Amino acid sequence: MLTEVSKAQKVRHEYPRPQFQRKEWLTLNGEWDFRFDDEAIGEDAGWYQAEAQASFTRKINVPFTFQSKLSGIEDPSFHDVVWYRRTFEIPQDWNGKRIVLHFGAVDYMAKVWVNGHLVAMHEGGHTPFQADITASLVKGSNTLVLRAEDFSRDVTLPRGKQYWLEHSASIFYTRTTGIWQSVWLEPVSPVHLSKTMMTPDIDRNEIRIRTFLEGYKATEDLKLQITVSYKGELVVEDQYAIRNPEQLRTIGLSDFTDHGLGRLWSPEHPNLYDIEFRLVQDGNVVDQVSSYFGMRKVSIENGKLCLNNRPYFQRLVLDQGYFPEGILTAPSDEALKRDVELTKEMGFNGVRKHQKTEDPRFLYWCDKLGLLLWSEAANAYEYSESYVRRFTAEWQEIIERDYNHPCIITWVPLNESWGVPNVQMDKRQQQHGLAMYHLTQVVGR
């Protein structure tokens, strides 16, 4: 018998994006209204309308998918179209700000409405997306609706180890459909930072920082203040005028030498620098973001992998990233942390996350506690033109999301012959593999 979720059940309440933190935010994890739509009639029937509450017959505990025990539903059968609904109110002290809605990951295609207005669409089951929902908000209670569509039997869909048959078998596991990472709101100014990409250079003792702005206008007086600290001690402060929505800045770290080793990042010494970004408009701070980075270098010398210019022997475990009660979603942040701790306690210094792009909180703990990571995408099982289109877009989003993590030393777009089963003979599949290699080389550089 299926059980509905209890309001008392714990939700994932930690900040979902540890490398790009703002102080003000509101989690939307927890109890949502939910409904299966096996006949795919919900959109025509207007289930996205605010007054359609009666159409939702179940409750679900977000961010756990309906297939999992922690969702409160635990139904592993095929339901390729599902709907979510909940209400929320905007805090009064957010008045005058732009309101951004974030989804950590929704498997596989998502459409999002706020108060009946379509605000976002996204394809790809493992990467985040967001929408500025300010224009769709009303005073008091707002209604948020999401429609998720999966293609459970499509073997050309980038799905990793999710099985396309009903029951798990062999090396294939239970599917994930719908919301499986955190959902949250945050207020921002009309002009604000949208992302940063940081590249350390230990040979030059510097960090190259590429910043991206949303809402930039060339007529505005904008400056970016950057503060770098190490274990609470100021290292360097920098300020420069913003001339473009995308800008590159290189900052020297004069304290970095310390005999050449003292502040490098490695599994044995996971040293991290804290960095604060403050966007200043007409003398006022309008946006502030906290992040961190690690100074480390990965290279190949004489056929040997080197970490920080020294040969380094990897002792890796292959980790599928499946949890008994949450499937792809960890039951808690502590569970992700404990996975890293146990891996290190067993004598490993790294992990290959096999056929899964993991929750950013896991990458945070790898950075913080010191664990190398081979970052891998979920592949399709068979090749098709639609697979190439879908996978190429998602792979770029994966790299952009995780580019700043010092723990990542290897990017793995393709596993064995997954998605390219005839790679030995089919030139299209060969070129696809080469294209993914070259795409990986250029993103963020």
C-alpha positions as a printed Julia matrix, in Angstrom:
445×3 Matrix{Float64}:
  0.0    0.0     0.0
  1.33   3.44   -0.92
  1.81   5.93    1.89
  1.52   9.68    1.64
  4.24  11.96    2.96
  4.0   13.32    6.5
  4.33  17.05    7.09
  6.71  16.22    9.92
  9.14  14.5     7.58
 12.51  16.2     7.32
 13.51  17.96    4.11
 16.86  18.9     2.63
 17.27  22.38    4.12
 20.97  23.2     3.47
 21.93  25.87    0.92
 21.91  23.97   -2.4
 24.7   25.84   -4.22
 27.72  26.09   -1.9
 30.05  27.66   -4.47
 27.72  30.57   -5.23
 26.0   31.57   -2.01
 23.77  34.51   -1.25
 22.63  35.29    2.28
 18.95  35.67    1.46
 17.09  32.66    0.12
 13.99  30.57    0.74
 13.82  26.81    0.37
 10.81  25.32   -1.38
 11.71  21.77   -0.39
  9.11  19.87    1.59
  5.51  18.92    0.96
  4.05  19.6    -2.49
  0.78  18.56   -4.1
  1.38  15.86   -6.7
 -0.37  13.9    -9.42
  0.4   11.31  -12.07
 -0.72  12.19  -15.6
 -0.5    8.87  -17.42
 -2.84  10.06  -20.19
 -0.89  13.34  -20.62
 -4.06  15.41  -20.34
 -3.02  17.85  -17.63
 -1.78  20.69  -19.8
 -4.91  20.72  -21.97
 -7.01  20.49  -18.8
 -5.28  23.54  -17.33
 -3.66  21.93  -14.3
 -1.12  24.76  -14.33
 -3.81  27.26  -13.39
 -3.79  28.53   -9.81
 -7.39  27.39   -9.23
 -6.67  23.78  -10.3
 -5.81  22.56   -6.8
 -8.48  19.83   -6.86
 -6.65  18.15   -9.74
 -3.78  17.19   -7.42
 -4.64  14.06   -5.48
 -1.4   13.2    -3.65
  1.37  14.7    -1.56
  5.1   14.3    -2.22
  8.21  15.2    -0.27
 10.44  17.29   -2.56
 13.26  16.79   -3.59
 12.65  13.03   -3.56
 11.12  11.44   -6.66
  7.92   9.4    -6.49
  9.87   6.16   -7.04
 11.73   6.62   -3.74
 10.66   5.74   -0.22
 11.56   9.21    1.08
  9.09  10.82   -1.32
  6.25   9.29    0.69
  4.88   7.54   -2.42
  7.4    4.81   -3.37
  5.89   3.71   -6.68
  8.52   2.24   -9.06
  6.11   1.68  -11.95
  6.05   3.74  -15.15
  4.55   7.23  -14.88
  6.23   9.38  -17.51
  4.28  12.59  -16.93
  3.91  13.98  -13.41
  2.74  17.28  -11.95
  3.8   19.19   -8.84
  2.07  22.11   -7.15
  2.66  24.28   -4.09
  2.02  27.8    -2.85
  4.48  30.29   -1.42
  4.67  33.88   -0.23
  7.48  36.35   -0.85
  9.02  37.83    2.34
  8.15  41.49    2.74
 11.79  42.56    2.99
 12.31  41.25   -0.56
 10.1   44.01   -1.99
 11.81  45.86   -4.81
 14.06  42.92   -5.69
 13.92  40.58   -8.65
 12.84  37.1    -7.55
 14.63  34.12   -9.09
 13.27  30.58   -8.9
 15.9   27.8    -8.94
 15.64  24.08   -9.66
 18.72  21.98   -8.93
 17.66  19.19  -11.3
 14.43  17.84  -12.81
 14.44  14.58  -14.77
 13.88  14.96  -17.67
 11.85  17.74  -19.34
 10.3   20.47  -17.23
  7.72  23.2   -17.74
  7.09  25.67  -14.92
  4.2   28.04  -14.27
  3.73  30.72  -11.62
  0.14  31.87  -11.11
 -0.77  30.35  -14.47
  2.06  32.06  -16.39
  4.68  29.91  -18.12
  8.04  31.04  -16.71
 10.52  28.29  -17.66
 11.17  25.24  -19.79
 14.21  23.0   -19.5
 15.48  19.8   -21.07
 18.1   17.67  -19.3
 17.75  15.6   -16.17
 20.98  16.42  -14.35
 21.57  20.18  -14.56
 20.09  23.27  -12.89
 17.88  25.93  -14.39
 16.28  29.11  -13.12
 13.75  31.77  -14.03
 13.1   35.37  -13.05
  9.48  35.12  -11.92
  9.02  38.71  -10.71
  6.51  39.7   -13.4
  4.27  36.73  -12.56
  4.04  37.31   -8.8
  1.08  38.66   -6.85
  0.75  39.92   -3.29
  0.11  37.18   -0.77
 -0.11  33.57   -1.89
  1.5   32.53   -5.19
  0.98  29.2    -6.94
  3.9   27.31   -8.44
  3.25  24.36  -10.78
  5.75  22.08  -12.52
  5.1   19.48  -15.19
  7.87  16.9   -15.61
  8.04  14.46  -18.49
 10.39  11.51  -18.65
 10.84   8.99  -21.46
 11.39   5.84  -19.46
 11.69   3.41  -22.37
 13.82   5.61  -24.65
 17.32   4.09  -24.74
 18.71   7.15  -26.56
 17.96   9.4   -23.57
 20.95  10.36  -21.39
 19.88   8.42  -18.29
 22.91   6.55  -16.92
 22.03   3.46  -14.89
 18.28   4.18  -14.79
 16.63   1.07  -16.25
 14.2    1.27  -19.16
 12.41  -1.88  -18.0
 10.06  -1.87  -15.04
 12.12  -3.82  -12.53
 15.77  -3.27  -11.66
 18.15  -5.96  -12.86
 21.85  -6.64  -13.3
 23.72  -3.3   -13.36
 20.59  -1.19  -13.9
 18.63   0.57  -11.2
 15.31   2.22  -10.41
 14.38   5.23  -12.53
 14.17   8.85  -11.4
 11.36  11.05  -12.72
 10.73  14.67  -11.8
 12.31  16.87   -9.14
 15.32  15.21   -7.52
 17.4   18.16   -6.33
 16.51  21.2    -4.26
 14.13  24.0    -5.22
 14.58  27.51   -3.85
 13.94  31.22   -4.28
 16.33  34.12   -3.89
 16.07  37.9    -4.3
 18.53  39.75   -6.54
 18.98  43.28   -7.81
 18.08  44.11  -11.44
 21.79  43.81  -12.24
 23.54  40.91  -10.51
 26.16  38.22  -10.83
 24.89  35.13  -12.64
 28.03  32.96  -12.42
 31.8   32.95  -12.04
 34.44  30.67  -13.54
 37.74  30.55  -11.67
 40.95  29.02  -13.04
 43.94  28.62  -10.68
 47.51  28.91  -11.96
 49.97  27.67   -9.33
 52.99  28.34  -11.55
 52.18  32.05  -11.76
 50.68  32.29   -8.26
 47.41  33.73   -9.57
 43.73  33.04  -10.04
 41.92  33.98  -13.27
 38.32  34.96  -12.64
 35.67  35.25  -15.34
 32.49  36.94  -14.13
 29.07  37.03  -15.8
 26.37  39.63  -15.14
 22.63  39.48  -15.68
 20.79  42.74  -16.37
 23.93  44.66  -17.35
 23.53  48.04  -19.07
 26.53  49.88  -20.5
 25.27  53.21  -19.14
 25.48  52.11  -15.5
 28.35  52.88  -13.14
 29.34  49.43  -11.94
 32.34  48.15  -10.02
 33.2   44.71   -8.74
 34.99  44.32   -5.43
 36.76  41.01   -4.8
 38.14  39.93   -1.43
 40.25  36.79   -1.07
 41.01  35.34    2.37
 42.61  32.21    3.74
 41.44  30.77    7.05
 40.01  34.14    8.03
 43.09  36.18    7.11
 42.92  38.74    4.31
 45.06  37.81    1.29
 44.15  40.4    -1.32
 41.48  42.96   -2.17
 40.71  44.04   -5.72
 38.27  46.45   -7.36
 37.68  47.23  -11.0
 35.09  48.86  -13.26
 32.66  46.66  -15.14
 32.7   47.37  -18.88
 31.04  44.24  -20.23
 28.54  41.62  -19.03
 31.35  39.05  -19.25
 34.73  40.1   -17.92
 38.07  38.45  -17.13
 40.29  39.5   -14.23
 43.57  37.98  -13.03
 44.5   38.35   -9.36
 47.93  37.58   -7.97
 48.23  35.78   -4.65
 51.37  37.23   -3.1
 51.09  35.02    0.0
 50.77  31.83   -2.01
 54.42  30.73   -2.16
 54.84  29.56    1.46
 57.65  27.22    0.38
 55.61  26.39   -2.72
 53.35  23.88   -1.0
 51.68  25.32    2.07
 48.44  26.47    0.47
 48.0   24.11   -2.44
 44.88  21.95   -2.61
 45.27  18.16   -2.49
 43.41  15.25   -0.85
 46.03  15.26    1.89
 45.84  19.03    2.4
 42.5   20.37    1.09
 43.36  24.05    1.48
 40.65  26.41    0.28
 40.6   30.16   -0.24
 37.4   32.04    0.52
 36.35  34.68   -1.99
 33.68  37.39   -1.75
 32.21  39.22   -4.73
 30.47  42.56   -4.15
 28.82  44.33   -7.06
 28.71  48.09   -6.47
 26.33  50.37   -8.36
 26.56  54.14   -7.86
 28.44  53.55   -4.6
 25.98  51.0    -3.17
 26.5   47.24   -2.84
 23.65  45.71   -4.87
 24.79  42.08   -4.96
 27.07  39.95   -2.8
 28.12  36.36   -3.46
 30.34  34.07   -1.38
 32.45  31.32   -2.91
 35.78  29.54   -2.58
 38.54  28.07   -4.73
 41.51  25.75   -4.42
 44.96  26.26   -5.91
 45.83  23.05   -7.68
 47.21  21.89  -11.01
 46.57  18.67  -12.92
 49.01  17.66  -15.66
 50.57  14.68  -17.43
 54.37  14.42  -17.37
 56.23  11.51  -18.98
 53.04   9.48  -19.05
 52.31  10.03  -15.36
 49.49  11.99  -13.79
 50.82  14.87  -11.72
 49.03  16.86   -9.05
 50.67  20.2    -8.31
 53.68  19.32  -10.49
 54.41  16.08   -8.65
 53.57  12.5    -9.69
 50.41  11.41   -7.93
 49.01   7.89   -7.56
 45.24   7.7    -7.62
 43.39   5.19   -5.46
 39.85   5.5    -6.75
 36.57   3.84   -5.89
 33.73   3.62   -8.42
 30.61   5.12   -6.85
 27.18   4.79   -8.47
 25.63   7.45   -6.24
 22.41   5.53   -5.49
 20.81   5.67   -2.05
 18.48   2.92   -0.75
 15.68   5.28    0.28
 16.3    8.3    -1.96
 17.58   6.67   -5.19
 19.55   9.5    -6.86
 18.82  11.92   -4.0
 20.8   11.62   -0.79
 18.6   11.52    2.33
 20.6   14.37    3.89
 23.65  16.55    3.48
 25.22  14.54    6.29
 24.86  11.38    4.17
 26.84  13.0     1.36
 29.52  14.12    3.79
 29.68  10.67    5.35
 30.2    9.06    1.93
 33.3   11.21    1.49
 34.55  10.48    5.0
 34.1    6.71    4.64
 35.82   6.7     1.26
 38.86   8.38    2.78
 38.8    6.17    5.87
 39.02   3.09    3.62
 42.24   4.43    2.13
 40.99   5.88   -1.14
 41.97   9.37   -2.28
 39.41   9.72   -5.05
 36.12   8.61   -6.53
 34.7    8.13   -9.99
 31.03   9.11   -9.89
 29.84   6.56  -12.41
 27.06   7.53  -14.82
 25.77  10.29  -12.56
 26.29  14.02  -12.21
 26.21  14.34   -8.44
 24.53  16.88   -6.19
 26.72  20.02   -5.78
 26.75  19.38   -2.03
 28.74  16.18   -2.62
 31.31  18.13   -4.63
 31.51  20.66   -1.81
 32.43  17.94    0.68
 35.02  16.54   -1.74
 36.55  20.03   -1.93
 36.32  20.6     1.81
 37.52  17.2     3.07
 39.89  16.35    0.22
 38.74  13.74   -2.29
 39.59  13.65   -5.99
 36.64  13.33   -8.36
 36.23  12.02  -11.86
 33.12  13.92  -12.95
 30.99  11.87  -15.31
 27.8   12.4   -17.26
 24.87  10.03  -17.46
 25.0    8.57  -20.97
 22.39   7.09  -23.25
 22.58   3.43  -24.14
 22.1    3.8   -27.91
 23.12   6.45  -30.45
 20.76   8.81  -32.28
 20.76  12.37  -33.59
 18.4   13.43  -30.81
 20.8   11.93  -28.27
 23.67  14.01  -29.68
 21.63  17.2   -29.45
 20.44  16.48  -25.92
 23.75  15.27  -24.59
 25.88  18.06  -26.06
 23.72  20.73  -24.42
 23.64  18.95  -21.08
 27.38  18.24  -21.03
 28.15  21.93  -21.47
 25.77  22.76  -18.62
 27.5   20.16  -16.41
 30.94  21.66  -17.0
 29.68  25.2   -16.41
 28.02  24.17  -13.14
 31.04  22.35  -11.72
 33.98  24.14  -13.33
 35.22  25.78  -10.11
 35.55  22.65   -7.98
 39.21  21.85   -7.2
 38.31  18.22   -6.48
 37.54  17.55  -10.16
 40.64  16.33  -11.97
 38.99  14.41  -14.82
 35.94  15.06  -17.0
 34.28  11.91  -18.38
 31.7   12.71  -21.08
 31.47   9.13  -22.41
 31.69   5.81  -20.59
 32.91   2.79  -22.56
 30.63   2.51  -25.6
 27.52   3.92  -23.92
 25.67   6.08  -26.43
 28.19   5.09  -29.1
 27.79   1.28  -29.37
 29.25   1.15  -32.89
 32.07   3.61  -32.31
 34.64   1.33  -33.96
 32.9    1.46  -37.34
 30.56   4.47  -37.33
 32.36   7.72  -38.17
 29.49   9.79  -36.76
 29.92   8.18  -33.37
 33.68   8.66  -33.57
 33.26  12.33  -34.38
 30.77  12.71  -31.55
 33.39  11.46  -29.11
 35.97  13.87  -30.51
 33.46  16.72  -30.36
 32.83  16.09  -26.67
 36.58  16.14  -26.02
 36.99  19.48  -27.79
 33.9   20.97  -26.13
 35.33  20.02  -22.74
 38.58  21.79  -23.62
 36.98  25.13  -24.48
 34.24  25.63  -21.87
 35.36  28.21  -19.33
 38.88  28.6   -20.68
